[in-house]
Amino acid sequence: MLHNEAMNTVIATPASTALRSRTTRRFLLSSSAVLAAPVLAACGAGGGAAGSGSTETKPGAVSSKPVTLSYLNWFSPTDPQNVLFPHALKVFQAQHPQVNVEQVVATGSVMEKYLSLAAAGTTPDISALNPQFVEPLRARGSLADLTPYIKRDGKTWQPEDITPATQVRAQKNGKWHAIPLQMGLWFLFYNTNLLQQAGVSKPDASWDWDKLPEVVRAVRARTPDVLGMTLPPYELPVRDNGGDVLDKDEKKCLLDQAPAVEAIQWIGDLRQKHKVNPTPEEMGGQNAQQLWQAGRILFHVGDPGFLSTSQRAKPSFQWDIAVVPKGKITRVSTVKGPSLILSQDSKEKDTAWSWLGHYTGPEMQRYVAVEGKVVSARTSALKAYVGVDEGITKQVVLDTAQIAKAMPYVARFDEMDKEISTGLDTVYTGQRPARDAMAEVVRKVNAILAG
């Protein structure tokens, strides 16, 4: 269950005629965050110089007086996380009856809600944030340093149980400022019935990206009603081909380099050349989830949110998941998913950490993994989730976690991502070759990074 404020399904927009698999990340963070920066400073957000991280937190005990903590998130009543919240609160209050936790649910962007609450002097004690929002707040010193708490409570909280790929976005310069809640991994969804009817074996470790269009053509020759496959998130073929989005210092965009250009052109060719990706006219106003459930999509690269929805929908055909295909150089998935943070503004940091540590600890995360079918950021919870037989190859989740790599969630990620998406659209719609489009993207992204 990858929790994103925007729909995590594949949609067709006027700017794109390709059916694609990607998470919408455009929340106008840049302008909101920049405009709100003076307000945050005036409200005391950060408690230190901007860009310095956060001030040192000294661990203390849970307040003995009645305390109500505010917890900002965007989880709807039907969200799997709300399977955990009442249970976690009941267990917590059995030990700390004087502490209550109230959820503040954002109906739009959680970042915009956070900024508006901070501007009003009511910064939430704890917030769930999409990964691209952690770094901007950390850079402003708005996030409390959780390292002393984790060191103190390490034996029970077990930081080593947090999957390595998710720790990349949670820690910086040896300090924890966020606690990964879930893993937003990419899996290859496939229609088992269609493969069997075409005499094609299920995907295995030998499959590379070129295998997908080859199989789509074989299936469509037998079943013309099948629309083909969705476009994979661009970073997968790029990284599998030996390229990347940014360099290791995250100061320079690499999408104009040969490995990236080749991979992005390959994605564009899936529709323009190979005709295995449907047009908006063929989609008939339906998104990928609907087309998948109708049995008209053979392959889709989707995340735990797509997985959860598919399980609840119970399609009439047999289906399964596999590890994403390999490229020329390697095989990579992407780790996304929300994290929880403790606001530097909180006047009840010790109590807030007690709840935060409890909520994200091994026991509660195993509970939500089993009861809510959540792909947790904890290894022990992932194993618990895999241990529940639900008719799909859940070992794929563990295998994918081993090859997951974080996106470069720099402070101005949303601005950068918007430029990249715009450039990709011109390739996917056949307006420009990847070489020209990515050359322009790199110029714009490097200017953002330099700024």
ZANU-193445 format. One record per residue (C-alpha): residue in three letters; x, y, z. Coordinates in steps of 0.2 Angstrom, whole numbers, plus 5000, padded with zeros to 4 digits. Last residue first. Layout:
// residues N
ALAXYZ...
END
This chain:
// residues 451
GLY510051364962ALA511351244956LEU510151094957ILE508751194948ALA510051254934ASN510651074933VAL508751014930LYS508551144916ARG510051104906VAL509750914909VAL507950924903GLU508551014887ALA509850874883MET508550744888ALA507350804875ASP508650814861ARG509350634864ALA507650564868PRO506950604851ARG505650734850GLN503750734847GLY503450544847THR502250554861TYR503350454873VAL504850574869THR503850734872ASP503150664888LEU504850614895GLY505350804893THR503850864903SER504150724916ILE505950774918GLU505550954921LYS504150914933ASP505350794943MET506650934945GLU505351054952ASP504750914963PHE506450864969ARG506951034975ALA507650974992VAL508450824984TYR507450654984PRO508650564973MET507650404971ALA508050264982LYS508650094976ALA507749924978ILE508749764973GLN508449674990ALA506749744992THR506249664976ASP506749484982LEU505749514998VAL504249564988VAL504449434975GLN504349304989LYS502449354989THR502049244974ILE500249274974GLY498849164980GLU498549254997ASP499749155008VAL500249255024GLY502149225027VAL502549365014TYR501749495026ALA502749425041LYS504349425031LEU503949605027ALA503649645045SER505349575050THR506149675036ARG505349845042ALA504949965028SER503149885028VAL502249815013VAL500549835021LYS499249695020GLY498249775033GLU498049635046VAL499749555042ALA500849705038VAL499849805050TYR500249695065ARG502049665060GLN502249855060MET501549865077GLU502749735084PRO504249795076GLY504149985080THR503450115069TYR501950155080HIS502850125097GLY504350235091LEU503150375085TRP502150365102SER503650375113TRP504350505101ALA502850615103THR503050605122ASP504850655122LYS504550785109GLU503050875118LYS503251055113SER503351005095ASP504151135084GLN505551025078SER504250915071LEU504350725073ILE504350635056LEU503450485049SER503950415032PRO502950375016GLY503350265002LYS504650254988VAL505950114984THR506350094966SER506849924958VAL508449884950ARG509149744939THR510949764932ILE511949804917LYS511049764901GLY509349774909LYS508449654920PRO506549634921VAL505549674936VAL505349544950ALA503749444947ILE501849474951ASP500349354948TRP498749344939GLN497349224936PHE495749294928SER494049354935PRO494949494944LYS494749494963ALA494549684966ARG495249684983GLN496849594977SER497049714963THR496849864974SER498149794986LEU499449764972PHE499149934964GLY499550014981PRO501049894983ASP501749964966GLY501549934948VAL502449884932HIS501049824921PHE501049674909LEU499649594899ILE498349734900ARG496549694894GLY495949584908ALA494649694914GLN495549714930TRP497049774921LEU496049904910GLN495249974926GLN496949984935ALA497750054920ASN496550204918GLN494950204907GLY494450344896GLY494350234881MET496050164882GLU496150134864GLU495850314860PRO497150364874THR498450254864PRO498950084869ASN500750024872VAL501349874862LYS501449974845HIS503349924843LYS503850094835GLN502950234843ARG502250144858LEU503650044865ASP504850164855GLY504650294869ILE505250164882TRP506750124871GLN507150304868ILE507150324887ALA508450174889GLU509550244875VAL509550414882ALA509950354900PRO511450244895ALA512150374883GLN512150524895ASP510850654894LEU509950594909LEU511450624920CYS510850764931LYS512250844941LYS512350894960GLU511650734968ASP513450694974LYS513250514967ASP512750584950LEU510850614946VAL509550514937ASP510550354933GLY511350254919GLY511950084918ASN510550014907ASP509649944923ARG509650124930VAL508850194914PRO507650044912LEU507050074930GLU507150264931TYR505850284917PRO504450204927PRO503750064915LEU502650104901THR501050004902MET500849844892GLY499749764878LEU498049814873VAL497349634873ASP495849634861PRO496849554848THR497049394857ARG498149264847ALA499249394838ARG499049504854VAL499949364865ALA501449354853ARG501649534851VAL501549564870VAL502849424872GLU504149514862PRO503649684869LEU504049614887LYS505649514882ASP506549674878TRP506549724896ASP507549564901TRP506849404907SER508149274913ALA507549284931ASP505849224928PRO504249284919LYS502849154917SER503049034903VAL502249074886GLY501048954877ALA499949094871GLN498449034881GLN499649014896LEU500249194895LEU498449264894ASN497949164909THR499349224919ASN499049404917TYR500649494923PHE501149614936LEU502949664936PHE503349744953TRP503949914959LEU504249954977GLY503450084988MET504150025005GLN503250085020LEU503450185036PRO505250255035ILE505650345051ALA506250525047HIS507650645054TRP508950515058LYS510650575059GLY512250505052ASN512550645040LYS510850615033GLN509650475038ALA507850435033ARG508050445014VAL509450315013GLN508650215027THR507350155015ALA508550055005PRO509349975020THR507749895026ILE507349955044ASP507749805055GLU509449875060PRO508450015069GLN507849885082TRP506549985092THR506749875107LYS508649875108GLY508850035100ASP507850135113ARG509250255118LYS510150265101ILE508450285093TYR508050425105PRO509650515102THR509550495083LEU507850575082ASP508350745077ALA506850845075LEU506350905058SER506051085053GLY507851125051ARG507551205034ALA508551075025ARG507550935034LEU505951015028PRO506551015010GLU507250835012VAL505750755019PHE504450815006GLN505050704992PRO504850545003ASN502950575005LEU502650635023ALA501750565038SER501750695052ILE502050705070ASP501850855082PRO500850945070THR501351135068THR499951245076GLY500751415074ALA499551465060ALA501051465047ALA501551295054LEU499751235050SER499851305033LEU501451225029TYR500951055035LYS499351065025GLU500351115009MET501450965013VAL500050845015SER499350894998GLY497450884997THR496250805010ALA497450815024VAL496850715039VAL497350775056GLN497350625068GLU497250645086VAL498350555098ASN497950545117VAL499150525131GLN498650515150PRO498250325148HIS500050285145GLN500350105147ALA498650045141GLN498650205130PHE499950135119VAL499049965116LYS497450055112LEU498250185101ALA499150045091HIS497549955088PRO496650115083PHE498050165071LEU498449995063VAL496949965052ASN496950145048GLN498550115039PRO497650005027ASP496650155020THR494750145021PRO494550295033SER495750395022PHE497550415026TRP498150595022ASN499250615037LEU499550735052TYR499650675070SER499250795084LEU499750745101THR498550765116VAL499450765133PRO498750745150LYS500150755163SER501450625167SER502450675151VAL503450535143ALA505250535149GLY506750625141PRO507950615127LYS508950765123THR508650825105GLU510150915096THR509551055085SER509051015067GLY509750995050SER510951145047GLY510051195031ALA509151345040ALA509951395056GLY509251325072GLY507551285081GLY506951215065ALA505151295065GLY505151435077CYS503551515070ALA504451655063ALA505651535054LEU504151435047VAL503351595041PRO504951655032ALA504951485023ALA503151485018LEU503451565001VAL504851454997ALA503951295003SER502351334993SER503251384977SER504251224977LEU502951104983LEU501851134969PHE501150954972ARG501750874956ARG502250694962THR501150584952THR501750404953ARG502250324937SER501650184926ARG501250244909LEU499950224895ALA500650344882THR499650484874SER500450614886ALA500150804888PRO498250784887THR498450664902ALA498250474902ILE498250394919VAL499150254927THR498750234945ASN499450304961MET498150434963ALA498850584971GLU499050594990ASN500250444990HIS500150305001LEU501050144994MET500050005000
END
